[in-house]
Amino acid sequence: MGGNQSWVTEFILVGFKLSADMEVLLFWIFSLFYISSLLANGMILGLISLDLRLHTPMYLFLSHLAIIDISYTSNNVPKMLANLVNQKRTILFVPCIMQTFLYLGFAATECMILVVMSYDRFVAVCHPLQYTVIMSWRVCTVLSVTSWACGFILALVNVILLLRLPFCGPQNVNHLFCEILSVLKLACADTWMNQVVLFASSVFFLVVPLCLMLVSYMQIIW
């Protein structure tokens, strides 16, 4: 690296390249969607916690899914909304890395929870007499904790590999938030290892869960 290069302390989220009036319109549209999402998921959590009849494995996993949806959108959308009405669209390096970490963690955890939910339905439909034994609260707790742990371990590995890279410019992240591939493009070093790990993670947390869900629901249909 040349001695005249300086380290990047903040990034610029490019986002939408639209007119000011269109961005204000998008601000109100996305705000409405965001508030609706918070209210819907909040109602789901409230009903599940208040109604004892819903204290079953299926609704336990559904509550986890609602928490993930609230957290995932709250990690990305508020900053996006602020950028739509603000000409200064910068984000400091540390918040950007945190945003990347959280979005990876919540996304991976959601995939795992969806697999667990498909397995729960498979047991309920295909083995109804053994359902309460197979899907005991102990098993449900282990499955939930494992899903969260696996999701955030994946995020931690990817962020650690990201932090070892030097960032010396440019600063423009061609996205609405600090999406990992967009951030990797700004690194001043070889990102081959990061891309390999990210690809392996995608296979493990996207392709494998999708196949498991398809198997579960095919068994249910059969």
C-alpha positions in Angstrom: 0.0 0.0 0.0 1.2 3.5 -0.8 2.1 5.8 2.0 -0.3 8.5 0.7 -3.4 6.3 1.2 -5.6 6.9 4.2 -7.9 4.4 6.0 -11.6 4.7 5.5 -13.5 5.7 8.7 -16.9 6.0 7.1 -18.8 4.8 4.1 -21.4 6.5 1.9 -24.6 4.5 1.2 -25.5 5.3 -2.4 -29.0 3.9 -2.1 -31.6 5.1 -4.7 -30.5 7.5 -7.3 -33.8 9.3 -7.7 -35.3 12.8 -7.6 -35.9 14.4 -4.2 -39.7 14.2 -4.6 -39.5 10.5 -5.5 -37.3 9.8 -2.5 -39.8 11.5 -0.2 -42.6 9.4 -1.6 -40.5 6.3 -1.1 -39.8 7.4 2.5 -43.6 7.5 3.3 -44.2 4.2 1.5 -41.4 2.3 3.3 -42.3 4.0 6.6 -45.9 2.6 6.2 -44.5 -0.9 5.4 -42.1 -0.8 8.3 -44.7 0.3 10.8 -47.1 -2.3 9.5 -44.5 -5.0 9.9 -43.7 -3.9 13.5 -47.4 -3.9 14.4 -48.2 -7.2 12.8 -45.2 -9.0 14.4 -45.9 -7.2 17.7 -49.5 -8.5 17.6 -48.3 -12.0 16.9 -45.9 -11.9 19.9 -48.6 -10.4 22.1 -51.3 -13.0 21.2 -48.9 -15.9 21.7 -47.7 -14.6 25.1 -51.2 -13.8 26.4 -53.1 -16.9 25.1 -52.1 -20.1 27.0 -53.6 -22.2 24.2 -50.9 -20.9 21.9 -48.1 -22.1 24.1 -47.2 -24.9 21.8 -44.0 -25.7 19.8 -45.5 -24.3 16.5 -46.3 -20.9 18.0 -43.0 -20.9 20.0 -41.1 -21.1 16.7 -43.5 -18.5 15.1 -42.7 -16.1 18.0 -39.0 -16.6 17.2 -39.7 -15.8 13.6 -41.6 -12.6 14.6 -38.7 -11.5 16.7 -36.3 -12.1 13.9 -38.5 -10.1 11.4 -38.7 -7.2 13.8 -35.0 -7.2 14.5 -34.0 -7.7 10.8 -36.0 -4.8 9.5 -35.1 -2.5 12.5 -31.4 -3.2 11.7 -31.7 -1.9 8.1 -34.8 0.2 7.5 -34.4 3.1 9.9 -31.0 4.1 8.4 -32.5 3.7 4.9 -35.4 6.0 5.8 -33.0 8.6 7.2 -31.0 8.5 4.0 -34.1 9.1 1.9 -34.7 12.5 3.5 -31.1 13.4 4.2 -28.4 14.3 1.7 -25.6 13.2 4.0 -25.8 9.4 3.6 -22.7 8.4 5.5 -22.3 5.6 8.0 -19.3 5.2 10.3 -17.1 2.1 9.9 -18.1 0.4 13.2 -21.9 0.8 12.8 -21.5 -0.4 9.2 -19.7 -3.6 10.4 -22.4 -4.0 13.1 -25.1 -3.7 10.5 -23.4 -6.4 8.4 -23.0 -8.7 11.4 -26.7 -8.3 12.5 -28.2 -8.7 9.0 -26.1 -11.9 8.4 -27.0 -13.3 11.9 -30.7 -12.6 11.6 -30.9 -13.9 8.0 -29.2 -17.1 8.8 -31.2 -17.7 12.0 -34.4 -17.1 10.1 -33.4 -19.9 7.6 -32.7 -22.3 10.5 -36.0 -21.5 12.2 -37.9 -22.1 9.0 -36.3 -25.5 8.8 -37.3 -26.3 12.4 -40.8 -25.2 11.7 -41.1 -27.5 8.7 -39.8 -30.4 10.8 -42.3 -29.5 13.5 -45.1 -29.7 10.9 -43.7 -33.0 9.6 -43.8 -34.6 13.0 -47.3 -33.2 13.7 -48.8 -34.6 10.5 -46.8 -37.8 9.9 -46.3 -38.9 13.5 -49.2 -37.3 15.5 -49.3 -39.9 18.2 -45.6 -39.3 19.0 -45.7 -35.5 18.6 -45.6 -34.5 22.2 -42.8 -36.9 22.9 -40.6 -36.0 19.9 -41.3 -32.2 20.1 -40.9 -31.8 23.8 -40.2 -28.4 25.3 -36.6 -29.5 25.9 -36.2 -30.4 22.2 -37.9 -27.2 21.1 -35.5 -25.2 23.3 -32.5 -27.0 22.0 -33.6 -26.4 18.4 -34.3 -22.7 19.0 -31.0 -22.1 20.8 -29.1 -24.0 18.1 -30.7 -22.0 15.3 -29.7 -18.7 16.9 -26.2 -19.9 17.8 -25.5 -21.2 14.3 -26.8 -18.0 12.7 -24.7 -15.7 14.7 -21.6 -17.9 14.6 -21.8 -17.7 10.8 -22.1 -13.9 11.1 -19.2 -13.7 13.5 -16.9 -15.7 11.2 -17.7 -13.6 8.2 -17.3 -10.3 10.1 -13.9 -11.4 11.5 -12.7 -12.2 8.0 -14.1 -8.8 6.9 -12.3 -6.9 9.7 -8.9 -8.3 8.7 -9.2 -6.5 5.3 -7.9 -2.9 4.8 -10.3 -0.3 3.5 -8.5 2.7 2.0 -11.1 3.9 -0.5 -13.4 4.3 -2.4 -16.2 4.9 0.2 -19.3 4.4 -1.8 -21.4 1.3 -0.9 -23.6 0.6 -3.8 -26.6 -0.5 -1.7 -29.2 0.7 0.8 -27.3 -0.7 3.8 -24.0 -2.3 4.5 -24.5 -5.5 2.5 -21.5 -7.7 2.8 -20.7 -8.2 -0.9 -21.0 -4.4 -1.5 -18.6 -3.7 1.3 -16.2 -6.4 0.2 -15.9 -4.6 -3.2 -14.3 -1.6 -1.3 -11.5 -3.6 0.3 -7.9 -2.8 -0.8 -6.9 -6.5 -0.6 -7.7 -9.9 -2.0 -11.2 -11.0 -0.8 -10.9 -14.6 -2.2 -11.1 -16.1 1.3 -14.1 -14.0 2.3 -16.0 -15.0 -0.9 -15.2 -18.7 -0.4 -16.5 -18.6 3.2 -19.5 -16.6 2.2 -20.3 -19.0 -0.6 -20.0 -22.0 1.7 -22.2 -20.3 4.3 -24.8 -19.6 1.6 -24.9 -23.2 0.7 -25.1 -24.4 4.3 -27.7 -21.8 5.3 -29.7 -21.4 2.1 -29.5 -24.5 -0.1 -29.4 -27.1 2.6 -32.3 -25.6 4.6 -34.3 -25.3 1.4 -33.7 -29.0 0.5 -34.7 -30.0 4.1 -37.9 -28.0 3.9 -38.8 -29.4 0.6 -38.3 -33.0 1.9 -40.4 -32.2 5.0 -43.3 -30.7 3.0 -43.1 -33.5 0.4 -43.5 -36.0 3.1 -46.5 -34.1 4.5 -48.1 -33.9 1.1 -47.4 -37.6 0.5 
